[in-house]
Amino acid sequence: MSSAAARKARPKYLSLRALLFEIRLPLPGWVSILHRISGALLVFPFAAWLLYLLDASLLSESGYEKVKGYLGLPLVKAGLLLFVWAYCHHFCAGIRFLLLDLNKGIELKQARLSSLIVLAASLSLTAWFGARLW
Amino acid sequence: MVNRVVVGAHYGARDWLAQRITAVIMAAYSVILLVVLGTNASLTYGVWKDLFTAGWMRVATLLFAVSLAWHAWVGVRDILMDYIQPVGLRLGMQVLTLLLLASYLGWSVQILWR
């Protein structure tokens, strides 16, 4: 056995170093792990944050104005933008997964193309929301 | 009997299907909310308050909140099953997740009907 694969040390365990520098995810892999990360972020802290903002903004007119002012702060805007990206990515990637469940676009070439579309679409939507926000 | 893990999946397609159906409900709600907000020329407190006290919007938002809780439960449970191996810790985190999601739901109802 002289192939490169045969000479590698086995078994190989996952380490942080391997995770960060050695394992190269294909595009559909990136869409998948970002779907997971964005989903976790949406559950916490974003859902709690938005419920708090909805609560305060609906309670009274002064509360509404206070939320409006709060959302104008640069750091808060950045947080809002991260939420918008997480929502858009989770939304777009979710639609892709629904189509995959229906056996649409399961060929490698189409799957790679749709991953690229999801990543690009969610970033473009975030940029569009960001432009309207500022 | 098969070795069943109490904090594992329930070996069925129900959760999987529920996650997809709730996803479609939330996607529809998102688009509707975006269209409603987009067609309002200027957003004031009055417009905002009227929107969320309208009967259809209360029900739609409640459906969204229930969908979110159910959808997130399946998703977070999947994440915990993948990354948290000690059974006790996983159970603890699953309970915390359920409490968090139930609190979100209660808070949503409180905001919508007061």
Chai-1 contact restraints between the chains, C-beta under 6 A:
chainA,res_idxA,chainB,res_idxB,connection_type,confidence,min_distance_angstrom,max_distance_angstrom,comment,restraint_id
A,G39,B,G75,contact,1.0,0.0,6.0,A-B,restraint_1
A,V43,B,A72,contact,1.0,0.0,6.0,A-B,restraint_2
A,V43,B,V76,contact,1.0,0.0,6.0,A-B,restraint_3
A,A47,B,Y104,contact,1.0,0.0,6.0,A-B,restraint_4
A,L51,B,W107,contact,1.0,0.0,6.0,A-B,restraint_5
A,L54,B,I111,contact,1.0,0.0,6.0,A-B,restraint_6
A,D55,B,I111,contact,1.0,0.0,6.0,A-B,restraint_7
A,L58,B,F52,contact,1.0,0.0,6.0,A-B,restraint_8
A,E61,B,Y45,contact,1.0,0.0,6.0,A-B,restraint_9
A,Y64,B,Y45,contact,1.0,0.0,6.0,A-B,restraint_10
A,G94,B,A23,contact,1.0,0.0,6.0,A-B,restraint_11
